[in-house]
Amino acid sequence: MQSGPHLVLVAGKATDSVTHGFLPAAGRLGLRVTVLTDRPADHRERHPDLPVVECAVDDYRAVVDAVSALDGPVRAIFSNSDFLQAPTALAAAYFGLPGKDWRAATRTKNKALLRRHLAGVDPVFSVQVTEDGVPEGPYPLVLKPREGVASEDVFLVADPEELAARYKEIRERRSDPLVAEEYLPGRLHTLETLGDGERLHVLGSFRTRLSPPPRFVEERLDWAPPPPETGQVLAQLEALGVGFGACHTEFVVHEGRARIIEVNYRIIGDHCDFLLADLLGVPVFEQVLRVHLGEPLGPPPPRPDRHAAVDSVVAGRSGVLRSAPDPLELAYGEVRLTYRPVRRAGETVTLTGTNRDYLGTVQAIGPDEAAVDAALARFRAEHRWEIA
């Protein structure tokens, strides 16, 4: 039986961030954990020693009801899921626990609401696309699901005819609302922040390399100092009401202007969260949980004097993954590398043109960018991913 303060973790699918990040952090903090999820079998398989409660976690009323039925007082309700930030925030508010503003969680997840809310700060052409007609706008436009993730069904479209064709194609796969947004040129960056509701720390920033258009697959992220325009992004986040817990913001910088692409109101994913903790040398997962327990932020983390990157191995075709490396940790000179599989040998891969096509990620930390680049190239040359 676990002891200690009670943390309720609200989850959808089982993820590495939870399995290898937040749950071990909760253990180090001495927390008693209950998992609420709509996929109980997945979590019971990964966490046989934890109580797992089945719950319609996308409904805050179900979360409130499930938490009310638990034994003993609950100290924190937390989720790292994109889709579950608003119901988790509402449940935390019901019990008077620390948490995110449910309105900020809602407007960051809903891209149409985000654009409307930022219209007075940074106006961006954005319109919801329906069967009634193709919007006129400043082409090229980016067509995307209003509440999508992982670059799924995101396309750059050059004209109304292409937009209509892509809309029809997407509608064959999904029925949720789509939006068309002005394409924002510039260099793509991320901003990683952590707040306690009073103070906000900038943990760091990555430069992002994308696949060629019309898709937007994130192929590699390189650690970089936050650009000079970062203050503009922080002002936009403040306008959105973002300031509690972890947040991963994607933005572009063009001609001195920073413009938000999207806001993911949780820690950065695709194994970059582990790189963040390793590079900064601070217990990032514990720090996120601590603010949800009502503890104030400590001092900001020091700026590392090393370079780091996460290089994603992306499938080039559909089929069965016949061979791929197991999890690895090794060193090439002064560069430390960690390979984390996303797919295992024997799994069937269906190419989607999104971040779901990752076979694994290679994390590298070294003295400078040249050393990291050389180590990543060597790792790629020495290992094989074969799809039949």
PAGU-954819 format. One line per 8 residues: number of its first residue (from 1); for each residue x, y, z negated of C-alpha. Coordinates in pm, whole numbers, plus 50000, padded with zeros to 5 digits. Example, Ala and Ser with C-alpha at 12.3 -4.5 7.8 and 13.67 -1.06 7.14 Angstrom:
<rs>
1	51230,49550,49220 | 51367,49894,49286
</rs>
This chain:
<rs>
1	50000,50000,50000 | 50132,50341,50096 | 50154,50617,49836 | 50211,50990,49848 | 50016,51276,50007 | 49762,51155,50264 | 49813,51253,50631 | 49544,51175,50887
9	49695,51142,51233 | 49439,51187,51513 | 49548,51012,51832 | 49434,50893,52172 | 49677,50666,52353 | 49986,50544,52171 | 50291,50757,52259 | 50663,50747,52188
17	50638,51091,52025 | 50407,50948,51759 | 50563,50600,51733 | 50928,50707,51721 | 50891,51070,51615 | 50604,51172,51389 | 50536,50843,51210 | 50900,50791,51103
25	50905,51159,50999 | 50594,51103,50788 | 50768,50807,50625 | 51072,51019,50542 | 50841,51278,50386 | 50678,51009,50171 | 50335,51053,50329 | 50051,50801,50330
33	49923,50784,50688 | 49588,50686,50836 | 49551,50681,51214 | 49216,50785,51364 | 49189,50681,51727 | 48956,50573,52005 | 49217,50313,52108 | 49260,50111,51789
41	49405,49798,51952 | 49699,49993,52098 | 49787,50150,51764 | 49739,49832,51561 | 49981,49657,51794 | 50242,49931,51751 | 50176,50003,51382 | 50056,49683,51214
49	50143,49818,50868 | 49928,50131,50897 | 49552,50165,50843 | 49394,50236,51182 | 49034,50359,51194 | 48832,50357,51515 | 48676,50697,51581 | 48541,50906,51871
57	48830,51146,51821 | 48721,51389,52094 | 48419,51481,51875 | 48509,51688,51569 | 48194,51569,51393 | 48312,51209,51418 | 48655,51309,51288 | 48499,51492,50992
65	48279,51191,50917 | 48572,50947,50936 | 48795,51163,50714 | 48513,51199,50460 | 48494,50821,50430 | 48863,50778,50345 | 48982,50707,49993 | 49135,50997,49804
73	49205,51355,49906 | 49362,51430,50243 | 49649,51681,50256 | 49674,51729,50634 | 49497,51644,50960 | 49733,51646,51256 | 49737,51551,51624 | 50003,51564,51894
81	49753,51501,52176 | 49680,51767,52437 | 49314,51668,52443 | 49258,51652,52067 | 49392,51985,51941 | 49051,52157,51919 | 48859,51876,51741 | 49154,51828,51505
89	49164,52200,51430 | 48789,52206,51363 | 48816,51908,51128 | 49106,52069,50940 | 48905,52390,50906 | 48605,52197,50772 | 48816,52055,50489 | 48998,52384,50426
97	49332,52239,50535 | 49611,52416,50725 | 49570,52397,51099 | 49545,52572,51431 | 49271,52819,51519 | 49021,52601,51706 | 48950,52889,51946 | 49319,52917,52038
105	49335,52540,52082 | 49032,52554,52311 | 49147,52842,52527 | 49500,52704,52576 | 49363,52367,52689 | 49104,52517,52926 | 49294,52691,53206 | 48994,52900,53311
113	48949,53033,52956 | 49322,53096,52929 | 49321,53315,53241 | 49012,53506,53130 | 49160,53568,52788 | 49491,53693,52931 | 49328,53909,53200 | 49403,54230,53013
121	49765,54131,52945 | 49869,53951,53263 | 49594,53925,53527 | 49622,53617,53750 | 49373,53528,54024 | 49185,53220,53903 | 48850,53075,54004 | 48665,52756,53931
129	48615,52555,54251 | 48274,52399,54318 | 48088,52225,54596 | 47934,52560,54693 | 48231,52687,54889 | 48602,52744,54915 | 48729,53056,54737 | 48892,53343,54917
137	49207,53443,54742 | 49576,53525,54767 | 49692,53203,54936 | 49889,52994,54868 | 49686,52878,54568 | 49744,52602,54317 | 49452,52363,54285 | 49444,52180,53953
145	49208,52021,53698 | 49085,52279,53452 | 49199,52068,53155 | 49454,51840,53321 | 49795,51719,53206 | 50118,51571,53346 | 50083,51750,53684 | 49799,51510,53771
153	49607,51620,54083 | 49794,51951,54103 | 49855,52068,54460 | 49988,52377,54633 | 49745,52462,54916 | 49827,52700,55199 | 49481,52798,55324 | 49106,52740,55273
161	49104,52435,55500 | 49376,52261,55299 | 49206,52352,54973 | 48878,52200,55095 | 49056,51880,55197 | 49244,51848,54867 | 48925,51923,54673 | 48745,51640,54851
169	49040,51405,54790 | 49052,51483,54416 | 48675,51450,54384 | 48704,51087,54492 | 48912,51022,54178 | 48768,51250,53913 | 48463,51464,53841 | 48591,51714,53583
177	48610,52085,53678 | 48887,52214,53904 | 49037,52562,53925 | 49235,52739,54197 | 49499,52980,54072 | 49732,53229,54231 | 50073,53073,54296 | 50327,53243,54071
185	50677,53250,54225 | 50992,53251,54018 | 51223,53032,53816 | 51042,52789,53589 | 51126,52784,53219 | 50982,52642,52901 | 50957,52801,52559 | 50950,52579,52251
193	50808,52743,51938 | 50709,52648,51585 | 50493,52861,51358 | 50339,52849,51012 | 50067,53106,51080 | 50279,53391,50946 | 50612,53349,51125 | 50701,53205,51463
201	51041,53054,51543 | 51172,53015,51896 | 51337,52673,51889 | 51477,52704,52239 | 51411,52693,52611 | 51462,52467,52910 | 51502,52539,53282 | 51281,52304,53480
209	51349,52151,53821 | 51040,52046,54015 | 50982,51812,54307 | 50925,51972,54650 | 50574,52109,54716 | 50289,52040,54743 | 50339,51844,54419 | 50478,51969,54087
217	50657,51671,53929 | 50908,51774,53660 | 51229,51597,53760 | 51483,51747,53521 | 51501,51989,53229 | 51824,52168,53130 | 51875,52345,52799 | 51929,52716,52852
225	51916,53035,52646 | 51567,53188,52646 | 51560,53441,52932 | 51553,53815,52853 | 51181,53823,52946 | 51090,53585,52662 | 50937,53871,52463 | 50666,53900,52727
233	50576,53534,52678 | 50561,53574,52300 | 50323,53869,52344 | 50098,53656,52565 | 50102,53373,52311 | 50007,53619,52038 | 49717,53738,52252 | 49602,53376,52287
241	49615,53326,51911 | 49899,53074,51925 | 50112,53078,51611 | 50067,52758,51409 | 50250,52431,51455 | 50446,52331,51764 | 50380,52477,52107 | 50529,52404,52451
249	50479,52688,52701 | 50568,52679,53070 | 50633,53011,53244 | 50806,53162,53545 | 51030,53467,53563 | 51027,53675,53879 | 51168,54026,53924 | 51177,54092,53550
257	50824,53968,53484 | 50740,53658,53282 | 50408,53488,53358 | 50260,53187,53184 | 50181,52879,53391 | 50024,52679,53110 | 50033,52634,52734 | 50049,52290,52573
265	49966,52347,52207 | 50185,52060,52079 | 50552,51963,52086 | 50723,51919,52424 | 50680,51568,52568 | 50845,51325,52809 | 51114,51249,52547 | 51235,51613,52544
273	51114,51634,52183 | 51382,51383,52084 | 51644,51584,52272 | 51528,51898,52092 | 51580,51735,51754 | 51917,51584,51848 | 52054,51902,52003 | 51941,52138,51728
281	52051,51896,51457 | 51738,51966,51254 | 51444,51739,51159 | 51199,51890,51407 | 50928,51626,51361 | 50937,51671,50984 | 50923,52049,51023 | 50609,52023,51236
289	50440,51804,50976 | 50551,52031,50691 | 50364,52333,50828 | 50051,52117,50859 | 50100,52032,50492 | 50089,52405,50417 | 50462,52460,50367 | 50622,52780,50501
297	50888,52772,50770 | 51247,52769,50661 | 51522,52962,50841 | 51532,52939,51222 | 51756,52668,51366 | 52105,52766,51479 | 52172,52809,51849 | 52367,52505,51970
305	52695,52559,52158 | 52649,52248,52375 | 52463,52174,52696 | 52184,51919,52722 | 51951,51781,52986 | 51674,51529,53033 | 51686,51364,53375 | 51372,51171,53469
313	51395,50855,53677 | 51096,50885,53913 | 50951,50591,54106 | 50983,50622,54482 | 50717,50367,54572 | 50437,50152,54430 | 50495,49790,54338 | 50626,49570,54058
321	50926,49695,53863 | 51160,49397,53898 | 51460,49533,53710 | 51534,49834,53494 | 51768,49913,53204 | 51664,49841,52846 | 51693,50122,52590 | 52055,50237,52581
329	52279,50468,52383 | 52631,50521,52515 | 52902,50780,52561 | 53096,50897,52862 | 53382,51096,52713 | 53231,51376,52506 | 52882,51328,52651 | 52629,51122,52455
337	52354,50960,52662 | 52027,50799,52556 | 51809,50609,52801 | 51445,50560,52701 | 51227,50345,52926 | 50878,50455,53021 | 50816,50138,53224 | 50947,49791,53154
345	51051,49521,53401 | 50743,49329,53514 | 50507,49626,53501 | 50311,49730,53809 | 50381,50086,53924 | 50117,50277,54120 | 50264,50590,54270 | 50066,50903,54175
353	50291,51195,54266 | 50281,51311,53902 | 50482,51283,53581 | 50308,50945,53538 | 50560,50811,53792 | 50847,50820,53542 | 51029,50490,53499 | 51245,50628,53221
361	51435,50932,53100 | 51807,50989,53050 | 51899,51233,52774 | 52250,51379,52781 | 52425,51612,52536 | 52778,51732,52604 | 53020,52022,52582 | 52909,52195,52904
369	52687,52161,53209 | 52958,52015,53433 | 53031,51734,53188 | 52661,51657,53148 | 52606,51652,53526 | 52899,51414,53576 | 52776,51179,53302 | 52422,51169,53440
377	52553,51096,53791 | 52769,50813,53654 | 52478,50664,53460 | 52258,50668,53771 | 52533,50500,53974 | 52584,50224,53718 | 52218,50127,53669 | 51940,50012,53897
385	51564,50041,53903 | 51421,49800,54161 | 51057,49806,54268 | 50933,49521,54488
</rs>
